[in-house]
Amino acid sequence: MATPVLMPNVGISVESCILTEWHKKKGEEVKEGEILFTYETDKTTTDEPAPASGTLIDVFFEEGAEIPIMTNIAVIGTPGESTKEFLPDMLKGSAPAEEAPKAEAAPAPKAEEAPAAPVVTAPVAAPEGFVPASPRAKALAKKAGVDYRFAAPTGAEGRVCEADVRRLIENGPSATPAAAAAFKGEAGTGIGGKFSVSDIDKPAAPAQAPAKVEEKAEYVDEKMSGVRRAIAKNMLNSLATTAQLTNTSSFDATEIMAFRAKLKANAEALGLPNITLNDIILYAVSRVLAKPEHANLNAHLLEGDVLRKFTGVHLGVAVDTEKGLLVPTIMNADKKSLAEISKEAKELAKAAQAGTLAPDKMKGASFTISNLGSFGIESFTPVINPPQTGILGVNTITTRVKVVNGEMKPYQAMALSLTYDHRAVDGAPASRFLKDLCTALENFSLLLCK
């Protein structure tokens, strides 16, 4: 019997995923457990294994499609089996699944039939379905603004490789983003000979000699990645559905800087990790937030006006990656030592930046910390990650002056910006939390003794 391949359900907060790459193409044999495709959520990229062995007899979505979870995306079975019953509802009403192979079955133009070099020959119509290409070829095509599907493939099993894309960039046709859907490989009247909106429905014009001086486009339209779209959606939802307010306070960072300097000088002898100022702040937050009087900040505000207060402090740590902001979680941070928090924070950040962070490592945070101090930011307004009720922004260290025994003395100050949901936390309790945190950091050696 045929087996449907579903877009997996990766968490209660994830509604859809981006299908980033097919590792098998229609008609190929697959084995159960073999990597079939790669998908992307707002937090991570994951390889999905085949659920059964057989032939990939139908594929319903191309790479780059955003697909709701638990939706059929392909079918594994025996050649000749019907796949109509597996067609997703969102595709019903379009061409039947069995008709798709007709476009794919059309043979590619032979090199000798092309009027120019074979590597620059474009198909008569835009390619349908999956076109195999290497990751390097896709990356180069995206950067150059060309459609790699129009490159004449020279790689193994008809795969488009990087060299094919380079030849396409040098000699081949291309289209503007707005006209890409109607592009059939012909030359256009846009800048650099690109096929543009004005060329749609017009008879093909004879080839023009390339302009001697290439005009520079006034702007470039770039489609947001799946991660970026998810972040945008979450941030907009956060600001639209919560009552956010930010308080900022600063503390004397002299003690934690001196403490960190001692650790750095003796880390190797003591067998300690490279403990940073951010690790110190994570530790202090985990201890202060665990106090009963600050329980409303270590909580989730759920639908139905329910405030879920956590007994453990689960810290979300914002990490900047190439794909966007990811927030892995240090579970039960209030039960861990400074060295343990430091080690785990670094491991999570490394996995996030490498794209190998498991989805379950980004769940369950009760409070989040976002540190922009390394960028020289003196104050900012962090945005809450619902259903959490608070997030702490960590700022850079600046030199300030205070009166000590009647004398003006400079000191190193660090500012902290707390954004909280005013529906769950009032201004006074939020301010008391900031005050307690600043006091704990100014007397960090005493905090370690508790």
N, C-alpha and C positions, 0 to 999 in steps of 0.2 A: 504493500500500500504506500501511496505517496505520503510524505511527511512535510508539513509546512515549517518554514523557518520564520521565527517571530523576532521582532525587535524586543529585546529583553526588558523586563521591569527592574530597574536598578534603584528604586527607592520611592517612597511615598511623595516626595517633593518633585520628582522628575516626571514630566508629562510627555516629553518627546526627546528623541535623540537624532543626531546627524550621522547619516551613513557616510563615512569618510572614504572607505576603500573596500572594494571586492577583491578577495585573494583568489577566487575562482570565478570563471566565467561560465555563462550558460552553455550547457552541453558537456561540461567537464565532469569527470568522476571525482567524488569526494569520499573521504572516510570519516566515520564518526570520531569526533574529538579533534579533527584537523581544523586549523584556523580557516574560517570561511569568510569573515568580513570584520572590519574594524568600525566602531562607532564612537561617537563623541557626545558627552553631556556637557553641562555648564561647568563641570568640575574636573573631568578626566577623560582620557582616551583609552578604550578597552578593545582587546581582540576577542571575538566570539567564535567558539568552536562549532562545528557542524553537529546537529542533533542526531544524525543518522548517516548511514553509508548508502551510496547510490549515485545517481546522476543528477546534476543541478539542471532540472528540466524546465524551470521557469524562474525569471527574475522580474519582480514587479517595480523596483525602484532603482534609479541610477545613483552613482556617487554624488554626494552633496545634498541629497534630499533630506528634509527634516520629517521624521516619521513618528507618529504617536507610538508609545510603548504598547506591547502586546498586539501589534499589527503584523499580519503576514507580509513578509518582504520577498520570499522566494519559496520554491518547492523542490524537495529532493525526492526522487522516485525512479521509475523505470521509463526510458524513452517511449513516447506514445501515450502515456497516461494523461488523462484530462486534468487540468489545473483550474477549471472554471470555479469549482466550489471553494477554492482558496483565495480567489481574487478579493482584495480588500474593498470594503464598502466605499471608501473614498475614491476608488478607481472605477467603480461600476458606472456604466453609462458611456465610458470611453471605449476605445477599440478593444475587442476581446483579447485575452492573454495569448490565445493560440495564433493571432494574426501578427504578433510582434516579430516572430522569426523571419517573416517575409522580407522585411527591410534588411535584417541582418544577413539573410542568405544571399543577397545580391553580391556578386563577386566584385572585388576592388579593381579599379582600372589598372591595366597592365602598364608597365613602365614604357614599353615601346609605343603605346597609344598616346602618350602625353606629348603635347607640343613643346614642352620645355623639359628640363631635367626631371627625372622621376621623383626626386625628393621634394619637389615643390608642387606637384600635381595635386589639385584639390578634388574631392569627390563631387559628383553632380549635385547631391543633396547632402544636407547636414547628417552626420552619422547618427544612427539610432542605437539605443541601448548602451551596453558597457563596452568601452574601448580600453584594452589593457595598456598601462603605461607605468613606467618606473616612478618612484617617489621623486627622484631628482628631476625627471622630465616634467612632472606636474608642477613642481616648485618653480622651475625656470619659466614654464609657460605662464603661470600666474603672475610672476614678477614682470614678464615682458608684455603681458596683456594679450596673449594669443591663445587660440583654442587648440590644445594639443591633439584633439581628435582629427584635425586636418593634416597632421604630419604623416608622411609616408613611413610606416614602421619598418625598421630594419633589425629590431631585436628578436630574441628567441620567441617562437610561437606567435609572431605578429605583434609583439610588444613594442610600444613607442619608447624609445630611449632618449637620453639627453641630447645626443648628437642629432637625432631627428628633429627635435624641437629647435635646436640652433639653426639648422638649415631652413626650417619653416620661418624663423624670425628674419633670416637674411633675405629669403626669396619668396616666401609664401604669402598667401592672402591673410588678412585679419579683419576684424570688425570692431566697431565701438560697442561698449556694453549694452547700450540701448537697442542696437540693431542685431545683437548676437542671435536672437531667436529666429530671425528671418535669413540669416547668413547661409549661403550655399557655396561659398568658396570663390565667388567672383570678386574682381577688383571694384573699388568704390571711388567715390568722389570726396571722401573725407580727408583729413590731414594724413599725409604719408600714404595715400591710396587706400585708406581703410574704408570698408563698407559701412555706411552710416544710415541713419533713419531716412534721409532724403533719397537713398538709393533703393529703398524698398518699393516693389512693384514697378520698377523702371527696367527697361530692357538693358541687358549688359552692355557696357560701353567698351570700346576697344582699349586694349592695354595702353596705359600712359607711361611715358618715361618718368622715372622717379625725379622728384623735384631736387634741384641742386641744393637748396637750402630748406631743411626740414623745419616746419613751424612747430613751436612748442605749445602743447595744449594748455589751455587756461586752468584746467582742473582735471582730476582723475576720479571717477566714481569707482569705489571699491566696496564690494558686498561684505557686510560684517560676517565674521566667523560664527559658528554655532555657539561657542563659548561666549563671545562678545554679545551676541543677541540675548543669550540667557542672562548674563549679568545685567544688561540694560533692562530687561523685563523685571528682574528681581529688585533692582534699585528703584525703578519707577513705582513698583508695587509697594515697596517699603515706605516711600515718601507719601504715597497716596492713601495708605491705609493706617498709618500710625501717627501719633502726635509727638513729634520729635523736638527735643530741646537740648542744647549743648551748653555745658558749664566748663570753664577752663580755669585751672589753678596751677601754680608752680611750686616747686620745692627746692631746697638746697641740695644739690647733687654731689656735694663734696665728699660725703661718706661713701656713697656707692662707687664713686670714681676711684677713691683710695682703696676700697675693698677689692675692686676689680683689678687694680694694678698689682696688688699683693698676690691675687690668684694667678694672674698671668705670669708673674715672676717665679711662682712655685708650682705651677700646674704639672709640669713633668715629674717633679720629685714626689708630688702627692698623688699622681695618677689621675688627675682631674681633666675633664674636657675643657676646651676653650670657652669658659663662661663669659658671656657678653653682658652688656648693660640691659639688653632686652630680656635675657634669661633672668636677670635679677628682678626686673619688673614683673615678669610672668610669675615668679615665685611669690613676690609681695602681693600681687593681685589675688592669687589663689588662697593666701592666708586671710587677707582682709575680707574678701568676698564670702568666705565661709562663715563669718560671724552672723548670728541670727538677725541682728538689726539691719543687715544688708541683703536679706533673703529675696526681696522683691527685684533686685538687680541680677540675681542668680536664678533666673526663672524664664518661663515661656508664657506668653499671654495667648491663650487658645481661644478658638471661637466659642461663643456662648458665655463670654465673660469669666472664663476659668483661668486662674493664675496658678501654673504648675511650678512649685518651688522645689529645687533640686537639693538633695542632701549632700551631694558631692559637687565639686567645682570642675566643670568640663570646659577647658579653655580652647576657643577657636583662635588660631594664629594666622592672620592674613599673610599670604605669601605672593609676591609678585613673580609671575611667570611669563613666558613668551605668548602664551595663549590667553592670558588674562589673570585676574585675581582669583586665587584658590585659597580655601580656608580649611586646612586640616585641624583635627581636634586632639588635644592632650586630655585624655579621660582621667578623671579623679586626680587632677593636678594638686589638690590640697593634701593628698596622701603621699606625694612624691618629694624627694629631696631636691635641692637646687641642682646637683649634678645630674640627677635623673631627668629633670625637666629640661636642662640644657641639652643633654644627649638626644632625647626624644624630639625636641623642637628642631634640631638640626637634621635628624633623619627624615622627619616629615617634610621639611622644606626642600631637602635634596630630592626626595621622591616626587614632590609636586613639580619642581622645575624640570625634572627629567621626563615627566609625563607618565610615570609608573605608579602614581599614588592610587591605591585601591579606593573605590567609592565608599566603602564602610569606614574609611579613615577620615571622611569629611562629614560625618553625621554626629548628632548628639550634643553639639556645643551648647552650653548654657549661657556663655558670655564670650565676647570676641575682643581681641586686642589687635590694633593696626598701628604699626610703627613706621612713621615717615621721617624720623629724626635724621637718618643718613642723607636725606635730600635737603637738609637745612630748613625744613618747614618749622615755623615757630608756633603756628596755631592752625587747626583745621577742624572741619565738622564731619566726623565719620558718620556713615549711614548705617543704621541698625539692620541686622540680618534677621527678619521675622522668622519665627515667633519670639526671638530673644527680646528682652526688654532693655538691654544696654550694650554699648560698645565703647571701648576706651581707645582714644587716639594718643599716641606717644610722639612728642615733638623733639626738636633738636635741643642741644645744650647751648645756652647763651650766657654771657657775662653780665651780671647785674651788681648793684651796689646796695648794701644795707648798713644800718647803724649798729655798731658793736661797741659798747662802753663809751658812747658819745662820739665815736669815730666812724667815718664812712669807709667801709671796706668792701672790696669787690668779692664776688663769689660766683660759682658756676650753678646756674639754675636750669631746671628742666620743666617744661610745661606739659600738663596732661589735660586732654580734652575728652570729657565724658558726654556722650549722647545717650539719652534715655527716653523711653516711651512714657510720656506724661500721663497716659491712661493708667499705668501701673505704678509709677514712681513720681512722687512730688519733688519739687525743687529742693526743699530742705533735706530730706533723706539722701538725695543724690549728692548734695553738697557735703553732707556728713561723711559719705563714702569717700569722696575725693580728699577731704581733710584727713581722714584716718589713713588713707593710702599714702598721702604725702608725708605724714608723720612717721609711718612705718618705714618709708624709704630713707628719710633723714636719719633714722635710728636703725639701720638695717642689721647691724651686728646684734642688737637686742632682739630683733624679730627672729633671727636664726636660733636664738636660745630658747624660744618658746616651743 
